[in-house]
Amino acid sequence: MACLHCNRHKGRISPDEIRRTFLAIIATEATIAVSTATVIPLSEYLAASYRPDCEYLEGEWLERNVGEWDHSRLQMLLNGYLSNREKEWGILVVPEQRVQVKATRYRVPDISVLAGAAPPGPILEEPPFLCIEILSRNDRMQEMQERIDDYLSFGVHYVWLIHPRTRRAFVYTSEQVLEVKGVLRTEGPDICVPLAELE
């Protein structure tokens, strides 16, 4: 795996190069993304049910970019792959689960992986072990980076970011960013997902 965290070591890439790479990936979709946000009280967000579910960021209700074939298909395949190994790896896997990353910030990862018991309530208030985001053609770099930063600041150990068509994948931790070729992995618990098997 090539480390994308810094360029001090052979094969390492700077954060600016990571951003340029991400922008190039998104640009291949040839669309201009526009965020859709509506201001509502937190109590209204928590009481409501959205299809698909939305995120809540300090008063703003934010639609998520979902619903297209490539995104949905990869989400289903990845969710199934992980779910079939829950007992073996000691994990719990849930799609599109609300995660309270701060008092007034709620994210909805495409897939959350817990290493431990199920949550006591309907919303995850403790960090998942792994959050997985699958790129949509309308995703914007700044918003995706804010989402990843929210997860890591909250205490999520790993964040996987995957392009659904190319299967180009990045692994984010609090210490580094890696571009992954072939196999996505974590440690403690050890999760191993060969991207070629997600067809």
C-alpha positions in Angstrom: 0.0 0.0 0.0 1.2 3.5 -0.8 1.0 5.9 2.1 -0.6 9.2 1.2 0.0 10.9 4.5 3.3 12.6 3.7 6.1 12.5 1.1 9.0 12.0 3.5 9.2 8.4 2.6 9.5 6.7 -0.8 6.0 6.3 -2.3 4.4 8.8 0.0 2.1 11.5 -1.2 1.3 14.9 0.3 -2.2 15.9 1.5 -2.4 18.4 -1.4 -1.8 15.5 -3.8 -4.5 13.5 -2.0 -7.0 16.4 -2.6 -6.0 16.7 -6.3 -6.4 12.9 -6.7 -9.9 13.0 -5.1 -10.9 16.0 -7.2 -9.7 14.1 -10.3 -11.8 11.1 -9.4 -14.9 13.2 -8.8 -14.2 15.3 -12.0 -14.4 12.1 -14.1 -18.1 12.0 -13.3 -18.5 15.3 -15.2 -21.0 16.9 -12.9 -21.1 20.0 -10.7 -22.2 19.2 -7.2 -24.4 21.5 -5.2 -25.2 20.8 -1.5 -28.8 20.9 -0.4 -29.2 22.1 3.2 -32.3 23.2 5.1 -32.2 24.8 8.6 -34.4 22.9 11.1 -34.3 22.4 14.9 -32.5 19.3 16.3 -35.7 18.0 17.9 -37.4 18.0 14.5 -34.5 16.1 12.9 -34.5 13.5 15.7 -38.3 13.0 15.5 -38.4 12.8 11.7 -37.8 9.9 9.3 -36.3 10.7 5.9 -35.9 8.5 2.8 -33.0 8.4 2.3 -31.9 9.5 5.8 -30.3 12.9 6.0 -27.4 14.3 8.1 -27.8 17.1 10.6 -24.9 19.6 11.0 -25.5 22.3 13.6 -28.9 23.3 12.5 -28.7 22.3 8.9 -30.5 19.3 7.5 -28.2 17.9 4.7 -29.3 15.5 2.0 -26.9 12.7 1.1 -25.9 11.7 -2.4 -27.3 8.2 -2.8 -29.6 6.2 -5.0 -27.6 5.6 -8.1 -26.7 2.1 -9.3 -22.9 2.0 -8.9 -23.2 3.4 -5.3 -26.1 1.2 -4.3 -24.7 -2.0 -5.8 -21.3 -1.6 -4.1 -22.9 -0.7 -0.8 -25.0 -3.8 -0.9 -22.1 -6.1 -1.9 -19.8 -4.6 0.8 -22.5 -4.8 3.5 -23.2 -8.4 2.6 -19.5 -9.4 2.6 -19.0 -7.9 6.0 -22.3 -9.1 7.5 -21.6 -12.7 6.4 -18.4 -12.5 8.6 -19.9 -10.8 11.7 -19.4 -13.8 14.0 -16.0 -14.7 12.6 -14.6 -11.2 13.1 -16.7 -10.2 16.1 -18.3 -7.2 14.4 -21.8 -5.8 13.8 -22.5 -4.2 10.5 -25.3 -1.7 9.7 -26.0 0.4 6.7 -27.1 4.1 6.9 -27.1 4.3 10.7 -27.2 7.8 12.4 -24.0 8.5 14.3 -23.9 11.4 16.7 -20.3 12.7 16.2 -20.9 15.9 18.3 -23.8 17.3 20.3 -25.4 18.9 17.2 -23.7 16.9 14.4 -25.2 13.7 13.1 -23.6 11.8 10.3 -25.0 8.8 8.3 -22.2 6.7 6.9 -23.0 4.4 4.0 -21.9 1.5 6.3 -20.9 1.4 10.0 -19.0 -1.4 11.6 -19.1 -1.9 15.3 -16.5 -3.9 17.3 -18.6 -4.9 20.3 -22.1 -4.9 21.5 -25.1 -3.3 19.8 -25.9 0.3 20.9 -28.5 0.8 23.7 -30.5 3.3 21.8 -31.5 4.0 18.2 -28.6 6.3 17.4 -24.9 5.5 17.7 -23.5 7.8 20.4 -20.2 5.9 20.7 -17.7 5.7 17.7 -18.1 2.8 15.3 -14.8 1.0 14.7 -15.1 1.6 10.9 -17.1 4.0 8.8 -17.4 3.3 5.1 -18.2 6.0 2.5 -18.9 5.1 -1.1 -18.4 8.1 -3.5 -21.3 9.4 -5.4 -20.9 11.5 -8.5 -22.3 14.6 -6.7 -19.9 14.4 -3.7 -17.8 17.4 -3.1 -14.2 17.2 -1.8 -14.7 19.7 1.0 -17.9 18.0 2.3 -16.4 14.5 2.1 -13.2 15.7 4.0 -15.4 17.3 6.7 -17.3 14.0 7.0 -14.1 12.0 7.4 -12.7 14.6 9.8 -15.9 14.3 11.9 -15.5 10.5 12.1 -11.9 10.5 13.1 -12.3 13.4 15.6 -15.2 11.3 17.1 -12.9 8.4 17.6 -13.6 6.2 14.6 -10.5 4.0 14.1 -10.8 3.5 10.3 -12.6 5.3 7.5 -12.8 3.6 4.1 -13.5 5.8 1.0 -14.2 3.9 -2.2 -15.0 4.9 -5.7 -17.7 2.5 -6.9 -16.7 2.2 -10.6 -12.9 2.1 -10.4 -12.8 0.4 -7.0 -10.1 3.0 -6.1 -9.9 3.0 -2.3 -8.4 5.1 0.5 -8.0 4.1 4.2 -8.1 7.0 6.6 -6.9 6.8 10.2 -6.0 9.5 12.7 -2.3 9.0 11.7 -2.3 8.6 8.0 -4.1 8.1 4.7 -3.3 5.2 2.5 -4.4 4.5 -1.1 -5.2 0.8 -1.1 -4.7 -1.5 -4.1 -6.6 -4.8 -3.9 -7.4 -5.4 -0.3 -9.0 -3.2 2.4 -7.8 -4.1 5.9 -8.1 -3.2 9.6 -6.4 -4.4 12.7 -8.0 -5.2 16.1 -10.4 -6.7 14.9 -8.7 -7.9 11.7 -11.0 -7.2 8.8 -10.0 -8.1 5.3 -12.0 -7.3 2.1 -10.6 -8.1 -1.3 -12.1 -5.5 -3.6 -12.1 -8.0 -6.5 -14.7 -10.1 -4.7 -17.1 -7.2 -4.6 -18.5 -7.8 -8.2 
